[in-house]
Amino acid sequence: MGGGLKAKAAHGDSTERPDLEHFRALLHDHMVKRGLRSTDQRRLIVETFFEAPNHISIEELLAEVRQKDSRVGYATVYRTLKLLTECGVAFERKFGDGLTRYELADESSHHDHLICVECGKIIEFEEPKIEELQERIAARHGFVLKTHKHEMYGTCADCQAKLTRSAGARRGN
């Protein structure tokens, strides 16, 4: 990919691991302030979330957790993800497919998203030129950016190839 664009799989497989102790401390402090207990199920959900790919849905996380403890319920996973979002450990993402997805709120690895409208594939990318342009636009309007999200929707290369093959088959090629 040219021009400084760095794409990475949306599965948290970056070679740089986020500081999970920082996130554990954020969660612990938040739970102490709210008077919440740290249960075995909550710890399992949190640790499974930390190991999970980015953009995981509640249903996907529940399936992962249930591989380790079949007694964990949907509501427990839901409440734990809401807790992670409230305390700044997770970001909630909605990519237009009706699902809410979650990813680690690691500001040090800011990225944007390409989302395939055919298969739902999510590709994370970093592009310094986009970041610079956003800063210039904000400054031009006297705006100080705090955060942003950049999502682009289209058709991924795999789906384009499938669509081309199926169109060719319909024409008898």
C-alpha positions in Angstrom: 0.0 0.0 0.0 1.6 3.3 -1.0 1.6 6.7 0.4 2.2 5.7 4.0 -1.1 3.7 4.2 -0.7 0.9 6.6 -3.4 -1.7 6.7 -3.7 -4.3 9.4 -6.1 -7.1 9.9 -9.0 -6.3 12.2 -8.0 -9.1 14.6 -5.7 -7.4 17.0 -2.7 -9.2 15.6 -0.5 -6.2 15.8 3.1 -7.0 16.9 2.8 -4.2 19.5 0.7 -5.4 22.4 -1.3 -2.8 24.3 -0.6 -2.2 28.0 -3.3 -4.5 29.4 -2.2 -3.6 33.0 -3.2 0.0 32.3 -6.7 -1.2 31.2 -7.0 -3.6 34.2 -6.2 -0.7 36.5 -8.8 1.6 34.8 -11.4 -1.1 35.2 -10.4 -1.8 38.8 -10.6 1.9 39.8 -14.0 2.3 38.1 -15.4 -0.8 39.9 -14.1 0.4 43.3 -15.7 3.8 42.7 -19.0 2.1 41.8 -18.8 -0.4 44.6 -18.8 -3.4 42.2 -17.4 -6.8 43.0 -14.9 -8.6 40.7 -16.5 -11.9 40.1 -15.0 -15.0 38.4 -17.4 -14.6 35.5 -16.6 -10.9 35.1 -12.8 -11.6 35.2 -13.2 -14.4 32.6 -15.2 -12.1 30.3 -12.7 -9.2 30.6 -9.7 -11.5 30.0 -11.4 -13.1 27.0 -12.2 -9.7 25.6 -8.5 -8.7 26.0 -7.5 -11.8 24.0 -10.2 -11.4 21.4 -10.0 -9.9 17.9 -11.0 -6.3 17.5 -14.6 -5.5 16.5 -16.1 -8.4 18.5 -19.8 -8.5 19.0 -21.5 -9.5 22.3 -22.6 -12.8 20.7 -19.1 -13.6 19.5 -17.6 -12.8 22.9 -20.3 -14.9 24.6 -19.4 -17.9 22.4 -15.7 -17.5 23.3 -16.5 -17.2 27.0 -18.8 -20.1 27.0 -16.0 -22.3 25.7 -14.4 -21.8 29.1 -17.5 -21.5 31.3 -20.9 -22.6 29.8 -22.8 -21.0 32.7 -22.0 -17.4 31.6 -25.2 -15.7 30.3 -25.8 -13.1 27.6 -26.8 -10.4 30.2 -23.5 -10.8 32.1 -21.4 -10.3 29.0 -23.6 -7.4 28.0 -23.2 -5.7 31.4 -19.5 -6.3 31.4 -19.0 -4.8 28.0 -21.1 -1.8 29.0 -18.8 -1.5 32.1 -15.7 -1.7 30.0 -17.1 1.1 27.7 -18.1 3.3 30.7 -14.6 3.2 32.2 -12.8 3.8 29.0 -11.4 0.3 28.4 -13.5 -0.4 25.3 -14.9 1.5 22.4 -18.4 0.7 21.2 -18.5 0.6 17.4 -21.5 0.5 15.0 -20.6 -0.2 11.4 -24.1 -0.1 9.9 -24.8 -3.9 10.0 -27.1 -3.8 13.0 -24.5 -5.2 15.4 -22.7 -3.3 18.1 -19.0 -4.3 18.2 -16.3 -3.6 20.8 -12.6 -3.0 20.6 -9.9 -2.1 23.1 -9.8 1.6 23.6 -6.1 1.8 22.9 -5.6 5.4 21.8 -1.9 4.8 21.1 -2.9 2.6 18.1 -5.4 4.9 16.4 -6.8 3.6 13.2 -9.6 4.0 10.8 -11.9 1.5 9.1 -12.8 0.1 5.7 -16.0 -1.9 5.9 -17.2 -4.2 3.2 -21.0 -3.8 2.6 -21.1 -7.3 1.0 -19.5 -9.6 3.6 -18.9 -7.3 6.6 -15.1 -7.6 6.6 -13.5 -4.8 8.6 -10.0 -3.7 7.7 -8.2 -1.3 10.0 -5.8 1.2 8.4 -3.6 4.1 9.4 -2.9 7.0 7.0 -0.8 9.9 8.2 -2.0 12.1 5.3 -5.6 11.7 6.4 -4.7 12.6 10.0 -2.8 15.7 8.8 -5.7 16.8 6.6 -8.2 16.4 9.4 -6.0 18.6 11.7 -5.7 21.3 9.0 -9.4 21.3 8.3 -10.1 21.6 12.1 -7.6 24.4 12.5 -9.0 26.3 9.5 -12.4 26.3 11.2 -10.9 27.2 14.7 -11.7 23.7 15.9 -9.6 21.6 18.4 -10.1 17.9 17.7 -10.6 15.7 20.7 -11.3 12.5 18.8 -12.7 11.3 15.5 -13.7 8.2 13.7 -13.3 7.5 10.0 -15.2 4.8 8.4 -15.4 4.0 4.7 -17.9 1.6 3.2 -17.5 -0.2 0.0 -16.8 -3.7 -1.5 -13.6 -5.5 -0.6 -11.4 -7.1 -3.2 -12.6 -10.7 -2.3 -16.3 -9.7 -2.9 -15.4 -7.8 -6.0 -13.8 -10.9 -7.4 -16.8 -13.1 -6.4 -19.2 -10.5 -8.0 -17.1 -10.5 -11.2 -17.0 -14.3 -11.4 -20.8 -14.6 -10.8 -21.6 -12.0 -13.4 -19.3 -13.8 -15.9 -21.1 -17.1 -15.1 -24.5 -15.5 -15.7 -23.3 -14.3 -19.1 -22.1 -17.8 -20.0 -18.4 -16.9 -19.9 
